[in-house]
């Protein structure tokens, strides 16, 4: 059944769900021609996001000089801060403003910010640009996720989220190759024609501007339900109303067990799983004795697992009890991470990481589908903004805290058990990195138990 707000839109009958009745190829794959256009916009926008992130990182390392690593850290932190402090307010904006216009303005805004980057010569300027890019991206993403149920039937939401996940992360290797090629072209151009004032990243940034303007063009063709509060919002900023909307969003999360379960499960899953990012290379080197190449194998295994999870959910989602499989996926991710950290050979660890990726991919797709089905159209932007805020906070904590935990656990293990114990005649090495990854698995397990409790309260 389609979202009721979509049914009242009327204007999208020709290119939204109404078109879906024809059963054309776009409908069979994407749910509706309108969602296909939104998906193409997301592909182009995600390509721009990745290129922009790589470009800003490269510029920070270049202009940071001897403090390049510090400059990169500050600039990347600026991509996290807006979500931590302003995510919920951005969700209110996504619910109160016309979503199509919001996405178009955000794409244009990101393009204009990127136009200025070749002229930025210091780290504070890069930090300001990163903050602006992240604010536009948060608002675009909240409006986009809130719009998906207006464009496809509810039964198609897991497939739509699978396609969305592929668009968001499948463009990363493409963006890396595009950035590298354009930087090389810019460098050759400067050397050949003596244009020494051309920054190496300039061509990549100009290409990036084009991706965002193209995304805006695709989004501008969508017919989405008009927001009932748009006319009121244009007459002035009612801060009291904004805070009431914010309070209503938090109240809904507190009262709805399904929404609470998804946010807790995905946030805790990311908090535990993200420990692999800073500790994966160390685990590969210290425990598996496989070096950087081993870490590359583990990353590949994770990518394969995520792809399998997305594909499996897409193929059988109509026959799946979403809440039950979501919980199984969270618990499975915990078990696979703990098992992977317990291994001492690369191939067995890789098999566990495939399972970890499979559970992660299926939990992501089903969690987003549950939110889109459960939340009414007028609250959807706030709920997704809260989800993004929660996951960004957990990601930030995991990236910052896990290396310190590894050092702490390593010292405790050395002083208490000399870094190893005997279990049934088998010596188990208790390095700090292994203990921290086990702890990450326990965090995911705890999130699954809390999500299970929330779902149980929802069914009572």
C-alpha positions, 0 to 999 in steps of 0.5 A: 500500500502506498504512503497516504501522503503520496495518494494526496499528491495527485500530481505524481500519478503519471510518473510515480506509483501510477506509472507503476501499474504499467509494469514496465522495466523501470517499475520492475527494477526500481518500483517506479520511474520517479524513484529511478530518477531519484536513484540516478540523482543519488548515484550522481550526488554520491559520486560527488560526495566521495570526490569532494571528501577525497579532494578536501582531504588531499587539499588539507594534507597539501596545505597542512605541510608538516602538520598535514595529518593534523590538518586532515584530522581537523577537516574530517572532524568538521564533517562529523560535528554538524550531525552531532549537534544540528542533526535533529534541527535539520530533520525539522527543516526536512519535515517543514520545507518542500523536499524537492526544493530542499534537495535541489537547493542543497545540491546547488549549495554543495556545488557552489561551496566546491567552486570556492575550494581551489581558492582556499589557502588555509585550514580554517577555510577548509574546515568552514567548507567541510562544515557547509558541505556536511550541513547540505548533505545531512539536509539532502539525505534526510529529505531524500530518505523521507521521500522514498515512501512517496515514490514506491509501494511499501512492499518495494521499500527493502528493494529501494533501500538496497538500491540506495545502499548500492548508490551510496557506497558503490560509487566510492571506487569509481570516485577514487579512480575519477579523482586520481585521473583528473588530478593526473590530468591537471598536473600534466596540463600545468606542466605542459602549458606552464599554468602553475597556479592551477591546483592539482585538485581543481579539475576534480573539483570542477567535475564535482560541481557538475555532478551536484548540478546534474543531481539537482536537475534530476531531482527537479523533475520529481513530483512530491507531495507539497509540505503543508507547512511551507506557506507558513514557514515562508512568512517567518521563522517560528522558533517556538514551533521548531522546538515543538516539532523537535519535541514531537519527534523525540516523543514519537521515538520514545513512544514507538518501540519499532522506531526505537529498536531500529535506531538503537540496533543500527547505532550500536551496530555501527559503534561496535562494527566501526572498531574494525576501521582503526584496528583492522590493519593492526589485527591483520599485522599483529594477530594474522601476520598478514600485513597490509595485504591481509587488511585488503583481503578483509575489506574485500570480504566485508564488501562481498558480505554486504553485497550478499546481504543486500542481494538476499534481502532484495530477493526474498524480502516479501516473505521475510518478517522484517522485525524478526530478521532485523534482530537476527541480523544484529545478533548475527553481526555481533557473533560474526565479529566476535568469531572473526576476532577469535581467529588466527588465520586469514582465511577463517577470519575472512569467512567470519568477516563475510558473515559480518558484512552479510548481517550488516547489509541486511540489517541496514536495508531492513532497518531503513525499510521499517522506519519508512513504513512505520513513520508518518510522512510529517515526522519522517525527516526528523526520525531519519535525521535522528538516526543519522545523528545517532550513527554519526555519534557512535561512529565518531566515538568508535573511531576515537575511543577504540585505539585507546581501548586497545592500548588499555586492554593490551596493558591489562592483558600483559600485566594480568595474564602475560597476553595469553591463556590456556584453554583446553590445551590451546594457547589463546593470545589476548592482545589488546586489539583482539580484546577490543574487537571482542568488546565491539561485538559485545556492544552490538550484542547489547544493542540487539538485546535493547532493540529486542526489548523495544520491539517486545514492548511495541507488540504488547 
